[in-house]
Amino acid sequence: MKNNIYDVIIIGLGPAGMTAAIYCSRKGLNTLIIGNEAGGQVAKSALIENYLGFGFKSGQELSQVFSEHLAKFKNISALKNIVVKSIAKKAKLFEVKLDNKKILKAKSLIIASGRLPRHLNILGEKEFINRGVSYCEVCDGPIFKDKITAVIGGGNSGLEAAISLAKLCTKVYVLEFTPKLKADLAYINLVKKLKNIQIITGAQLTKIQGKKFVESLEYKDLTSQQIKKLKVDGIFIEAGWIPSIDFDKLTLKNKLNEIIVDKQCRTSIPGVFAAGDITDIGYWQIIIAAGEGAKAALSAYQYLTKLE
């Protein structure tokens, strides 16, 4: 690193960011990767069976493999448990401001900060976070052993959470807003075999209730328009994800607040590249994020070569 200036700073410790770091390192770039949690969303997945070459692994296991691979490259600097507060362009350099008030400089940036869970913003949700309301079944599922839980969301992540909870809980409700589940057929067929899972479609969660901890939820039956109540001990919200890019005021976004990139992962700002779930490529998969991270790194290398 010359004059405390990196060739590239990568924001994000998920599969896109870690893959980008390895590719940058192999190109001989002075590389720094920054993130809050190693593995990103991968670490919060219960079971991953579609990442080629690894068979069936939990998200935490796969994240550990990624982290161990990254650690083998001794010329990659890493800052963990760090949150990026802002990025800015100053002359020919980019400045990255951290939550510890430090400012780092680089000739190029790769944004791969992933997504955060979407909140429903209903009555009781905020009040009962960590007191029965959770957004991570992998993290908090064991707390509800032998209890009754509800999963909000009938997509792949929702059914994956329900399947995992069914091994621990006496009863698991799955509430889905639309008339039909939105998950892959493999998940739907597996859920149907589990007798302690009850699917409720056409259900709009309206309120979470309790005293010190969650005790029940209310939902509107969208067919009958009636308000119904379920007694539950825990609620896992799987309502989708939103891009984790509050720090980025530079690049052009679409209406979903996703960073717009071209096929080479270039953003609207020369020298800034983006990869993974924060972009507008349309598919949120581990293997795609890793591939896009590699593309972003190669594009950053090409940019720096021309810059020199």
N, C-alpha and C positions, 0 to 999 in steps of 0.2 A: 504494500500500500504506500503510495507516494504522497507525502504532505498530508497524511491522514485522509486521503481521498480514495475511496474504493472504485473499482471499475464498475461494479454492479452491486446494488443492494436489493435483496429479494425480501418481500414482505409476505410472510405466510409460511407456516411449518407443516402444511399438509402435503399430500402427494405431488401437487403441482409445484409448490415451492421447493420441496426437497429434491425433486427430479431436476428442476432448473438449476439448483445449486451444484449438483453433481456434474451436469453438462457444462456449466460455466467453469468449474474447477478443471475439468478435462481440457478446456480450451485455454487454460493458463490465466484466467481472469482473477483479479483480486476480488474475492467474493465474500459478502456478508449476508447471512440469512437471519431474519428477525421474526419472532412469533410468540404468541401467548401460550400455545399448547401444542406439543409435538403430536403429529398425526391429524390434527384438525378434526373434521367430522368423522374420519375413519375410526378414531379412538372411541367414538360414541356408538358404533355399530355393533350389534350383538353377534351377527354371523355374516361372514363374507364368503361367498362360494363362486364368484364369477371373476376373480382376479387371476388371470392365467398363470399357471405354474405353482400356485400355492395351495390348491385344494380348498379345504374348508378351514377357515381360521376366524377367530373372533377379531373384532376391530382392534382391540388392544394388542393382540398378538401381531397382527399385520403392521400396526404402527411401530411396534418394537423392532420388527425386522427392518422397516424403513429407516428408523433412527440409527440402528446399528450399521446399516449400509452407509448412511451419510457420515457417520463418525470415522469411517475408514479413510476419508479424504481429509488429511491433516491441514491442507491449505484452505479449508473453508472455515471462516469465523462464524460463530453462531451466538445469538443472544436470545435466550428463552425467558418465558414469563415476562415479556415486554410487550407493551401496547403502543402502536404508532398513533400519534395524535394528529399529525398533519404532514403533508408533503408540499414542497414548493420548488419552483424553478428560479434559481438565482444565477444570472449570467449564463455560463455554459454548464453549470452544475445543478444537481438536484439536492435539496436539503430535506432530511427526514427528522422530524422532531418526535422524541419519545416521551412516554409518560413520566420518565424520571428527569425531564427537562433537557436531556442531552440532545445535541443536534449533530447528525452524521451527514457526510457529503459523499456523493457518488456521481460518476459520469453517466450512469444509466440506472433505471429502476425496472424491476419486474414485480408487478402486483399480483399476488396469489393468495389473498387473505380469506378466501372461502366465504361461507355463509353462516348466518346465525338463525336460531329458531324463531319462527314467527309467533308473536303473541296474539291472542284473540281479543284482548281488551274488553273483557266482560266483567260483570260484577263478581268480586271475590278473587279474581285471578291473581292480581298483584299482591293482595293481602296474604294469600296462602302459598306464595312461592317458598319452597323449602319447608313448608308445613303441610305437605300433602300434594302440592302442585309441583310437577317436575317436567322438564323438557328432555330428559335423558334417562331412558329406561336402563341402559347399561350401568349408569352411575348409581341410580337410586332404586332399581327394582328389588334388590335383596331386602330393603327396609320393609317391604310389604309382604313378606312371607306369611302365608296363611291368612291373608286379608283379602278384601274385595277392592278391585281397582277398575278404572275406566281409562280407555285410550280414546283420545279425540282425533279422528282422522282414519280413513279407510284406504289410504294408499299403501305403497310397499312398506314405508317406514312404520306406519301405524300397525299393520298386520305383523310385521317383524317383531315389534314391541309386544304385541298381544301374545304371540306364540311363546316368546321368552317368559312373559309374566305368567302364562298358564302353567308353567312348570313350578311356580312358587305360590300362586294365589289360589284361593278357593273358588273365586269367580272373577272373570274379566269381561267387562262390557266394551264393545267397540262401537262408537258413535260416528256415523258418517253423514255429512250434510246432504250429499246427493242421493238419488234413489238407488244407486248401485255402488258397490265397492269399486275403487279405482286401482286396485293392486293387480299385480301379475297373477295369472291363473294358478301358478304353482303355490303362491301364498294363500290364495282363496281356498284351494282344495285342501291344504294342510289345516287351515283354520276350521273348516267344516268337520274335520275328524276329531277336533278337540272339544269334548263335551262341556268343559267349564268356560268356554268362550261364547258369548251371546252377541250377535251382530244386530245393531239397530240402525237402519238407514233412514234417510229423510229426517234427520234429527239435528236441530240447531241448539247447541249449548247456550244457555242464557244466564246461568248463575251458579256460582260455587259457594257453598255454605258450610259453616262449622263454628266452633268456638275457638279453642287454641289451635286445633288441627282440622283438616277437611273431614266433614261428616256426610255430606251429600252434594248432589248436583241437580240442577233443573235444566230441562231441555224442552224445546217446542217440537211437537210432532208435526212436521210440515204437511202431512196428509190430513190429519184431523184438526190441526191448529190448536190442539190442547197442550197445556203445560204439564209435563210429567216429571216425576222426581225419582231419583235412584240413590240408595244409601251406598256410599263408597268411602273407603279409607284413603285412597290415593287417586290422583288424576294425572295421566301422562298426555301432554299436548303434542300431537304430531301433525301440526297444521301447515307444514311447509317451512321454507327457509327464505331469508332475504339476504342480499349481498352485504358482506361486512366491509364496507368501504366508506364509512363516515369521514375518514381522514382525507379522502381523495376529492379535492375540489378542482383538479386539473383536467381530467379526461372527460370526453364526451360520453354520456350515458343514454340508454334507451328509456322508455316509459316505465320499465320495471326496475330502474336504477342499476342496471347491469352495464358494465364497461363495454363499449362497442370496440371490437377488434376486427382486423382483417385476417386473412388466412395465414399470415405469418405472425399473428399475435401482436401486431403493432396497434397502438391506440392512436387517438387524435393528436397526441403530443410526441414529437420525435424524441426518441431516447427513453420513452416509457412504454413498457410492454405489459401485457396482462395474460393470465392463464388460469384455467380451472373454473370453479363455480361462480366466480364473480363476473364472468364475461357473458356475452350474448350468444354463445355457440349453441345453446339449446338443450344440452344433455349434461346431467350431473352424475357422472360415473367416475369411480376411482381411476380406472384405466385410461379414460379420456383426459382427466385432469393431469395425469402423469405425462401423457403424450403431448398435451398442450404446454406443459412446463418445459419439456425438451425443446419444442418449437420456439418458445419465448427466449430460451437461453441462446439458441443458435441465431435467432434474429438479433438479440442484444450483442452477441459477438460480432456479427456482420456490421451492425451499426457502429460499434467501437472501432472496428478495423478501418472503416471509411472515415471516422472521426479523426483518427491518428494521421 
